[in-house]
Amino acid sequence: MGSSPQSSGRQPIKVIMKPTVANNKPIPVDLDAGEEYYFCTCGKSANQPFCDGSHKGTNFAPKPFVAEETGEAYLCQCKQSLAHCFWIPTKSA
């Protein structure tokens, strides 16, 4: 009989999945101030850059955000670094 990781003292291996690069350029989208959006983090959504549930069964989850302003924004599609993926241009005076 085989032993489980717990009975053998071994720790289970955690697999870290890498996101799919949907595109290497940001995509312009129109956002409405106060609206909540769900940014795709897996890269498999057919509704880029937004989540369509294609991550189900993976360790990915959409990243919710609320638009601060109404207008055009450019959202990343590379999915590699969520900390740097949102760019909302400022209005010129």
Residue pairs with C-beta under 8 A, 6 or more apart in sequence:
5 11
5 12
15 59
16 59
17 58
17 59
17 60
19 41
19 42
19 43
19 60
19 79
19 80
20 42
20 43
20 44
20 79
21 43
21 77
21 78
21 79
21 80
22 40
22 43
22 44
22 45
22 48
22 49
22 77
22 78
22 79
23 48
23 77
23 78
24 77
24 78
25 77
26 74
26 75
26 76
26 77
26 87
27 48
27 49
27 74
27 75
27 77
28 72
28 73
28 74
29 49
29 50
29 72
29 73
29 74
29 75
30 71
30 72
30 73
31 37
31 67
31 69
31 70
31 71
31 72
31 73
31 88
32 67
32 70
33 67
33 68
33 69
33 70
34 66
34 67
35 66
35 67
36 64
36 65
36 66
37 50
37 64
37 65
37 66
37 67
38 50
38 51
38 62
38 63
38 64
39 49
39 50
39 51
39 62
39 63
39 64
39 65
39 75
39 82
39 85
39 86
40 47
40 48
40 49
40 50
40 51
40 52
40 54
40 55
40 62
40 79
41 51
41 55
41 60
41 61
41 62
41 63
41 79
41 82
42 54
42 55
42 58
42 60
42 79
43 77
43 79
44 54
44 55
45 51
45 52
45 53
45 54
45 55
46 52
46 54
48 77
49 75
49 76
49 77
50 62
51 62
55 61
55 62
63 82
65 86
67 73
67 88
68 88
69 88
71 88
71 91
72 89
73 86
73 87
73 88
73 89
74 87
74 88
74 89
75 85
75 86
75 87
76 84
76 85
76 86
76 87
78 85
79 85
